Amino acid sequence: MSKIAVVTGAASGIGQGAARRLTGEGWTVYGIDVAPDRLEATRASLGGNFRPVVCDIASADAISAAFREIGAATAKLDALICCAGVLRVGSLESMSVEDYDLVFNINTRGTWLCARAALPLLRKAASAENPARIVLLSSIAALRPKIMSGAYAASKAAVSQLTRVLAVEWAASNVLVNAIAPGTVDTPMVRPHTQPGANTGYKSSGISPLGRVAQPDDIADVIGFLLSPAANYVTGTTIPVDGGTQAAFVPPG
Ligand SMILES: NC(=O)c1ccc[n+]([C@@H]2O[C@H](COP(=O)([O-])OP(=O)(O)OC[C@H]3O[C@@H](n4cnc5c(N)ncnc54)[C@H](O)[C@@H]3O)[C@@H](O)[C@H]2O)c1
């Protein structure tokens, strides 16, 4: 029987890369996103093992409805990968309350609500020998925040703390919970801010010490590890995948 995952934010960037990786390995993927057109394009590209589910994870009711729909279609879930997220750029002095609330509602509250809604289905797949998995998308910003993205950094630090507590609270259910903290990844989230001539106020971390920014596949590789038997004893941790970006301070000049 094929393994089954829910991927949020599946219509773009890292989520789409994870969905491509998993469907390519024979998984069935329920892809949640707020963008129906991009979800449909993803289904056309990935084929029938990708099942689009339109849902705005800023809404608790919409999340409940989406997981009811998924629960009606599948009896169990082997993995949940939470990639849906937003970035809003601005200083903490000038950022609007609406932008701050949006960042936390999607990145933090929506991620927690998706994990909670998925738990009953994950429990049905989980055993001590084959634990179910949750992978949350934190960010290197949780470990080393930058000016002009303070709300985003705080929302991702919260994701890493949720990861730790969920891992311990759900360990007895054989559900492993980990987070990935990418450095800059070349996706539609950051391209408007990093393309030549962009003047949005966003402060780029620049290329990593490895000499390039990450591609979604770099993150999908580590998601693949966290879903594999090799990670059966890994839970409650945030793994940086940043090419060494925050390993050591690089003094200017
Ligand atoms: N790209 C980076 O440099 C980077 C670095 C660190 C962490 N991350 C994190 O990785 C995750 C994926 O980011 P990405 O770069 O692939 O971004 P992206 O913008 O390419 O993809 C994010 C997806 O989330 C969806 N989404 C946004 N709001 C939603 C909502 N309310 N309900 C449902 N879906 C919604 C979007 O429609 C989009 O398809 C995010 O959590 C992001 O914060 C990204």
The ligand as an SDF file (V2000), in Angstrom:
LIG
                    3D

 44 48  0  0  0  0  0  0  0  0999 V2000
   12.3960   30.4800    0.4350 N   0  0  0  0  0  0  0  0  0  0  0  0
   13.1640   30.6800    1.4990 C   0  0  0  0  0  0  0  0  0  0  0  0
   14.2370   31.3310    1.4110 O   0  0  0  0  0  0  0  0  0  0  0  0
   12.7740   30.1030    2.8330 C   0  0  0  0  0  0  0  0  0  0  0  0
   13.7370   30.0880    3.8400 C   0  0  0  0  0  0  0  0  0  0  0  0
   13.4030   29.5710    5.0860 C   0  0  0  0  0  0  0  0  0  0  0  0
   12.1360   29.0710    5.3080 C   0  0  0  0  0  0  0  0  0  0  0  0
   11.2120   29.0980    4.3140 N   0  0  0  0  0  0  0  0  0  0  0  0
    9.8900   28.5720    4.6310 C   0  0  0  0  0  0  0  0  0  0  0  0
    9.5990   27.4760    3.7910 O   0  0  0  0  0  0  0  0  0  0  0  0
    8.1810   27.3890    3.5690 C   0  0  0  0  0  0  0  0  0  0  0  0
    7.9220   27.3360    2.0800 C   0  0  0  0  0  0  0  0  0  0  0  0
    8.3850   28.5690    1.5300 O   0  0  0  0  0  0  0  0  0  0  0  0
    8.6500   28.7750   -0.0330 P   0  0  0  0  0  0  0  0  0  0  0  0
    9.9100   29.5250   -0.1360 O   0  0  0  0  0  0  0  0  0  0  0  0
    8.4340   27.4970   -0.7500 O   0  0  0  0  0  0  0  0  0  0  0  0
    7.4730   29.8240   -0.3440 O   0  0  0  0  0  0  0  0  0  0  0  0
    6.4510   29.9250   -1.5860 P   0  0  0  0  0  0  0  0  0  0  0  0
    5.8630   31.2760   -1.4720 O   0  0  0  0  0  0  0  0  0  0  0  0
    7.1250   29.5370   -2.8430 O   0  0  0  0  0  0  0  0  0  0  0  0
    5.3720   28.8180   -1.2320 O   0  0  0  0  0  0  0  0  0  0  0  0
    4.5130   28.9720   -0.1320 C   0  0  0  0  0  0  0  0  0  0  0  0
    3.1660   28.3760   -0.4850 C   0  0  0  0  0  0  0  0  0  0  0  0
    2.3210   28.5460    0.6710 O   0  0  0  0  0  0  0  0  0  0  0  0
    1.0360   28.8970    0.1920 C   0  0  0  0  0  0  0  0  0  0  0  0
    0.2810   29.6350    1.2110 N   0  0  0  0  0  0  0  0  0  0  0  0
    0.5070   30.8890    1.6480 C   0  0  0  0  0  0  0  0  0  0  0  0
   -0.4500   31.2450    2.5120 N   0  0  0  0  0  0  0  0  0  0  0  0
   -1.2930   30.2000    2.6260 C   0  0  0  0  0  0  0  0  0  0  0  0
   -2.4810   29.9960    3.3450 C   0  0  0  0  0  0  0  0  0  0  0  0
   -3.0140   30.9410    4.1250 N   0  0  0  0  0  0  0  0  0  0  0  0
   -3.0980   28.7860    3.2450 N   0  0  0  0  0  0  0  0  0  0  0  0
   -2.5850   27.8180    2.4410 C   0  0  0  0  0  0  0  0  0  0  0  0
   -1.4590   27.9660    1.7060 N   0  0  0  0  0  0  0  0  0  0  0  0
   -0.8380   29.1600    1.7920 C   0  0  0  0  0  0  0  0  0  0  0  0
    1.2940   29.7910   -1.0170 C   0  0  0  0  0  0  0  0  0  0  0  0
    0.1570   29.9010   -1.8660 O   0  0  0  0  0  0  0  0  0  0  0  0
    2.4640   29.0820   -1.6650 C   0  0  0  0  0  0  0  0  0  0  0  0
    2.0270   28.1560   -2.6340 O   0  0  0  0  0  0  0  0  0  0  0  0
    7.5870   28.6200    4.2600 C   0  0  0  0  0  0  0  0  0  0  0  0
    7.0930   28.2730    5.5240 O   0  0  0  0  0  0  0  0  0  0  0  0
    8.7650   29.5550    4.3800 C   0  0  0  0  0  0  0  0  0  0  0  0
    8.5990   30.4710    5.4540 O   0  0  0  0  0  0  0  0  0  0  0  0
   11.5030   29.5910    3.0830 C   0  0  0  0  0  0  0  0  0  0  0  0
  1  2  1  0
  2  3  2  0
  2  4  1  0
  4  5  1  0
  4 44  2  0
  5  6  2  0
  6  7  1  0
  7  8  2  0
  8  9  1  0
  8 44  1  0
  9 10  1  0
  9 42  1  0
 10 11  1  0
 11 12  1  0
 11 40  1  0
 12 13  1  0
 13 14  1  0
 14 15  2  0
 14 16  1  0
 14 17  1  0
 17 18  1  0
 18 19  2  0
 18 20  1  0
 18 21  1  0
 21 22  1  0
 22 23  1  0
 23 24  1  0
 23 38  1  0
 24 25  1  0
 25 26  1  0
 25 36  1  0
 26 27  1  0
 26 35  1  0
 27 28  2  0
 28 29  1  0
 29 30  1  0
 29 35  2  0
 30 31  1  0
 30 32  2  0
 32 33  1  0
 33 34  2  0
 34 35  1  0
 36 37  1  0
 36 38  1  0
 38 39  1  0
 40 41  1  0
 40 42  1  0
 42 43  1  0
M  CHG  2   8   1  16  -1
M  END
$$$$
